[in-house]
C-alpha cells in the first residue's frame, strides 16, 4: 500500500478534527455560556451539561489502525545458479511484510471508585503477502530444510499470512504522580501463521512446502497510562505495557517433492516464555460531553514466538523428527490509528 493515500487521509482528518473543535469551543473573552464548564484559563469553555456523577463511570473507544509488521528471521531460500557463482536471490525476509494492513482495537473502562477501575481491550490485525519470481529454465536451486528436490527451478511463489489477536483486562489505580495511573492485569494473545513455498521446473514438476504455526499465550502485565497535556478540549496521553506470558507453541509442516523425497510431514510443540511490550501516544479532541475524536501511534513488540518461516532453519525433512519447533522468533508491529471515544 502506498503511503501517499494514508498521508492524505491523515491531513484531511486533521482539518476536519480542527474544524469540529472550533465549533464546540467558545473564546475566553465571550460571556460564559449557561451550563458550560471552563476547561482552562485561556482556552475558553466546553459545552458540558452538569452531571452529578462527573467524571463518568464508563469510557469506551474504537480505533481503526494502519499497521506494518517486521519480517521473519533472515534465511536464504533460493539461489541463482545460472552464473559462475551461486547468488542468493530470495530470503525469508522477502516473504513479508512490505505494506500496511488495517486492524481494529476496542477498549472499555469502568470506574468502580474515584481513580480506581477496570480496563479491557481487544486488538486484532492480519498481515499477508504474495511474491512470485519467474526466471529461465534451471535457474534457481535450494537445499533448505533438506529439500533436495527443490532444484532446476524456473519459477517459484511464496505466500505468508500472519494473524495477531490480543485480549487484556487490567485494574488501574492512581500513582503518586499527578495524572498517571498504574495498571496490573492479565493478557491473552494468539499469533497464527502460515508460510507456503511453491516451486516449478521447466518440465512442469511442482514442489511445495507448507508450514503452519500457532502461539497461544497467557500471562500478566503491568504498565502506566498518563495524561501528558490538557489544553481546552485537547488532550495528549501516553501509555506503556510490559508483560510475561506462557506460550504454548506448535508447528505442522507438509512437503511434496516429486523429484526428491516425495510427500513428507513434520510437527512439533513446546511450552516456553514469551514477552510483550507496548507503547502508544494519543491526541484527542472532545466534541461534547459524550464524544471525542482521537488519533495516535502504536508500537508493539513480541518475542519468544514460533514463526512459520523460522521453522525451516533447523528442519531436515529427509529425517523427520516429529519434535522440531523454533520458538525464538520476534517481530514489531507499528503504525498510526484514528477513532472515536465515548464517555457516560
KARA-V6166 format. One line per field, one symbol per residue. phi: phi as a letter, one per 30 degrees, with the letter a starting at -180 (. if undefined). psi: psi as a letter, one per 40 degrees, with the letter a starting at -180 (. if undefined). A space follows every 50 residues. Layout:
phi: ???
psi: ???
//
This chain:
phi: .ddedddddddddddddddddddcccedddddddidcdcadbcjbcdbee bdcddddcbbabbcccbbbdddddadcbbccdcdcdbdbbcedddlbccc ccbbbcbbbbddaeiblbbcbbbbabbaabbbbcbdeidcaabdhidddd bhccbbbbbbbbbbbbbbbbcbadcdcdibccbbacbcbbbbbbbbbbcb dddjdccabbbcbbbcbbacbbabcbcdabbidcbbbbbbbbbbbdccca bbbbbbbecbdidbbaaaaacbcbcbbbbabbcbbdcadccbcaaabbbb bbbicccedddddcdbddbdcibdacccdaaccalcababbbba
psi: hidddddddddddddddddddddeihideihhiheihheideeaihghih hdfhiidihiihhhigiiiiiiihhhdiiheeadihhhehiddediheai ihaihhihihhdiheiaihiihhhiiiiihihhhaihfdiiieiffgdeg ifidiiiihhihhhhhhihiiiiiaeihfhihihaihhihhhihhhhhih ideehhiihhhhihhhhhaiiiaihhhdihhbeiihiiiiihihihhhii ihhhihgdebeahiiiiiiihiiiihihiihhhihhdaediiiiiahihh hhifihiddddedehgedgheefhhhfeiiiihiiiiiaiihi.
//
